[in-house]
Amino acid sequence: MVDFQLDEMQEMLRELAQEFARDEIRPHAEHWDEESVYPKETIQLAHEMGLLNLHIPEEYGGPGLGCMEEVLVNEELAWGDPGFATAAYATALACAPIITGATEAQKNIWLRKVAEEGALASYAVTEPGAGSDVAAIQTTAVREGDEYVINGSKMWITGAGYADFFFVLAKTDPDAGYRGMSGFIVESNADGLSLGKKETNMGQRCSDTRSITFNNVRVPANQLVGESESGGWMNAMSAFDLSRPNIAAHATGLARAAYEYALQYSNERQTFGKPLHKHQAIQFMLADMKTNIEASRMLTWKSAADADAGIKNTESAAHAKRFAADTAMQVSTDAVQVYGGYGYSEEYPVARLMRGAKVMQIYEGSSQVQRMIIGREITKNL
């Protein structure tokens, strides 16, 4: 039997995240967005309450929970504000390749820094000329004795201005294709590492996004993630199988928030002598919103359940991320339409949600890339 019921612990965790989103995120979301304020204190509070980095194993100081628990929490955080959810999740993404590919010694150092000390981290893979095409990265790492020397640049790195360390993907063998890529842990105070200005983005403005430049940055050889140089690309990509269900959860939470605002407004606003929702045109829009949100959540849960069961979830994660991101964009756009002229005003939250939704169709693999992944997965055995 397929059971869609959450257990008691999961329900309690979701309720805790819902309360946190309502009390600690929503009251500040408009200010954070308007002023581009990075919500560091609130992120730290979420960590202290046990709402972040849930997948860090217990043996390294973490909660040791599964992907399912993470998506439950992340839907609620994004319901509170998608920019906060993105900013708060950056460390979990950076930890994923450490969890899947680092040595025991590395995990004991770096995962404990996050779990026990509240350290922040960023996933530094994207470059100015290499976004969805990760294999096109140009950053290099050259072995010199007991160190690697890193040169190159990264772009659109979430949380870069506040990270204590980075997971960095670089080429150690430029002639070996993706097999010549390696992952490194690079501390943010390393000599030769410099940050660009905070990007002024269309939405999710409280999420700090910057470029990083590596100019002869020397990294100890024991900060090469894993036992060998050749596993960097596969390890970096495996992180997406864990992160994409959570980004799908973010998108679902955003869509749910937009729908709830639209539903409430459709009951308050009257036209032609009756509430908006009494008009069939509006009622059908609300019905489509709700259906797609329910479908997004089920796809998200499926991909998370696959991950927790040890089932390869590349395809199910791509389904969830693609569908939920597109749903977030459509639902938030329709919410603006329900509000009419008021929806186009920044005085109302649906405009902020619509701006915040667009990037969900772009980062962590665009909707087009997700279709490529799905296409590859469903035809690979033909």
Buried (B, 14 or more C-beta within 10 A) or exposed (E): EEEEEBEEEBEEBBEBBBEBBEEBBBEBBBEBBEEBBBBBEBBBBBBEEBBBBBBBBEEBBBBBBBBBBBBBBBBBBBBBBBBBBBBBBBBBBBBBBBBBBBBEEBBBBBBBBBBEEBBBBBBBBBBEEBBBEBEEBBBBBEEEEEBBBBBBBBBBBBBBBBBBBBBBBBBBBEEEEBBBBBBBBBBBEBEEBEBBEBBEBEBBBBBBBBBBBBEEBBBEEEBBBBEEBBBBBBBBBBBBBBBBBBBBBBBBBBBBBBBBBBBEBBEEBEEEEEBBBBBEEBEEBBEBBBEBBEBBBBBBBBBBBBBBEEEEBBBBBBBBBBBBBBBBBBBBBBBBBBBEEBBBEEEBBBBBBBBBBBBBBBBBBBBEBBBEBBEEBEEEEE
